[in-house]
Protein backbone atom coordinates (compact mmCIF):
# COMPACT_ATOMS: atom_id res chain seq x y z
CA UNK A 1 0.00 0.00 0.00
CA UNK A 2 1.30 3.46 -0.75
CA UNK A 3 0.44 7.04 -1.48
CA UNK A 4 1.05 7.55 -5.17
CA UNK A 5 2.63 10.77 -6.39
CA UNK A 6 2.84 11.25 -10.16
CA UNK A 7 6.40 12.66 -10.08
CA UNK A 8 7.92 10.09 -7.73
CA UNK A 9 9.41 6.77 -8.73
CA UNK A 10 9.83 5.60 -5.13
CA UNK A 11 6.45 6.24 -3.55
CA UNK A 12 6.59 3.99 -0.50
CA UNK A 13 5.79 5.56 2.86
CA UNK A 14 5.86 3.80 6.23
CA UNK A 15 2.66 4.65 8.12
CA UNK A 16 3.04 4.85 11.92
CA UNK A 17 -0.55 3.73 12.56
CA UNK A 18 -3.65 3.14 10.38
CA UNK A 19 -2.13 3.14 6.90
CA UNK A 20 -5.26 4.10 4.95
CA UNK A 21 -5.82 7.10 7.23
CA UNK A 22 -2.20 8.21 6.83
CA UNK A 23 -2.23 7.93 3.04
CA UNK A 24 -5.64 9.55 2.73
CA UNK A 25 -4.33 12.51 4.74
CA UNK A 26 -1.32 12.75 2.41
CA UNK A 27 -3.55 12.71 -0.68
CA UNK A 28 -5.91 15.31 0.79
CA UNK A 29 -2.89 17.52 1.59
CA UNK A 30 -1.75 17.34 -2.03
CA UNK A 31 1.30 15.17 -1.30
CA UNK A 32 0.02 12.39 -3.53
CA UNK A 33 -2.45 11.69 -6.31
CA UNK A 34 -4.05 8.54 -4.94
CA UNK A 35 -3.96 5.87 -2.27
CA UNK A 36 -3.00 2.48 -3.68
CA UNK A 37 -4.54 -0.28 -1.58
CA UNK A 38 -7.00 -3.14 -1.76
CA UNK A 39 -8.83 -1.71 1.25
CA UNK A 40 -11.65 0.72 0.45
CA UNK A 41 -11.23 2.35 3.87
CA UNK A 42 -9.05 4.89 2.09
CA UNK A 43 -12.23 6.42 0.67
CA UNK A 44 -13.83 6.45 4.11
CA UNK A 45 -10.81 8.36 5.38
CA UNK A 46 -11.22 10.88 2.56
CA UNK A 47 -8.66 9.92 -0.08
CA UNK A 48 -9.85 11.60 -3.28
CA UNK A 49 -8.66 8.72 -5.46
CA UNK A 50 -8.27 5.01 -4.68
CA UNK A 51 -6.23 2.69 -6.89
CA UNK A 52 -6.81 -1.05 -6.56
CA UNK A 53 -4.92 -3.98 -8.11
CA UNK A 54 -1.62 -2.09 -8.27
CA UNK A 55 0.32 -5.13 -7.09
CA UNK A 56 -1.47 -7.79 -9.15
CA UNK A 57 0.79 -9.62 -11.53
CA UNK A 58 0.55 -8.77 -15.20
CA UNK A 59 -0.06 -12.46 -15.88
CA UNK A 60 -3.47 -12.14 -14.22
CA UNK A 61 -4.39 -9.47 -16.78
CA UNK A 62 -6.54 -7.53 -14.36
CA UNK A 63 -6.64 -3.80 -14.98
CA UNK A 64 -5.92 -1.29 -12.25
CA UNK A 65 -9.18 0.05 -10.83
CA UNK A 66 -9.45 3.78 -10.13
CA UNK A 67 -12.20 5.11 -7.87
CA UNK A 68 -12.91 8.83 -7.40
CA UNK A 69 -14.56 9.75 -4.11
CA UNK A 70 -16.55 12.69 -5.50
CA UNK A 71 -18.04 10.56 -8.30
CA UNK A 72 -18.99 7.77 -5.88
CA UNK A 73 -20.65 10.20 -3.47
CA UNK A 74 -22.49 11.88 -6.33
CA UNK A 75 -23.72 8.52 -7.66
CA UNK A 76 -24.90 7.43 -4.21
CA UNK A 77 -26.41 10.85 -3.50
CA UNK A 78 -24.71 10.86 -0.09
CA UNK A 79 -22.34 13.20 1.70
CA UNK A 80 -18.95 12.03 2.87
CA UNK A 81 -20.14 12.40 6.46
CA UNK A 82 -23.10 10.08 5.79
CA UNK A 83 -20.79 7.46 4.27
CA UNK A 84 -18.40 7.64 7.25
CA UNK A 85 -21.32 7.27 9.65
CA UNK A 86 -22.63 4.25 7.74
CA UNK A 87 -19.18 2.65 7.74
CA UNK A 88 -18.78 3.15 11.51
CA UNK A 89 -22.19 1.64 12.23
CA UNK A 90 -21.59 -1.20 9.77
CA UNK A 91 -18.36 -2.17 11.56
CA UNK A 92 -19.99 -2.43 15.01
SULNORRA-V797632 format. One record per residue. N is the residue number from 1. SS is DSSP state (2 for helix, 1 for strand, 0 for the rest). NEAR is the number of other ideal C-beta (glycine too) atoms within 8 Angstrom. Layout:
BEGIN
n = <N:N>
ss = <SS:SS>
near = <NEAR:NEAR>
END
This chain:
BEGIN
n = <1:2:3:4:5:6:7:8:9:10:11:12:13:14:15:16:17:18:19:20:21:22:23:24:25:26:27:28:29:30:31:32:33:34:35:36:37:38:39:40:41:42:43:44:45:46:47:48:49:50:51:52:53:54:55:56:57:58:59:60:61:62:63:64:65:66:67:68:69:70:71:72:73:74:75:76:77:78:79:80:81:82:83:84:85:86:87:88:89:90:91:92>
ss = <0:1:1:1:0:0:0:0:0:0:0:0:0:0:0:0:0:0:2:2:2:2:2:2:2:2:2:2:0:0:0:0:0:1:1:1:0:0:0:0:2:2:2:2:0:0:0:0:1:1:1:1:0:0:0:0:0:2:2:2:0:0:0:0:1:1:1:1:2:2:2:2:2:2:2:2:0:0:0:2:2:2:2:2:2:2:2:2:2:2:2:0>
near = <9:10:14:13:9:5:3:7:3:4:10:5:9:4:9:4:6:7:9:15:11:13:18:13:10:12:16:9:6:5:7:12:7:13:18:11:13:5:7:7:10:13:12:10:11:10:15:9:12:14:14:10:10:9:3:7:4:5:4:6:5:5:5:7:7:8:12:8:13:7:8:10:11:7:6:7:4:8:6:9:6:8:13:9:8:9:10:8:7:6:5:4>
END
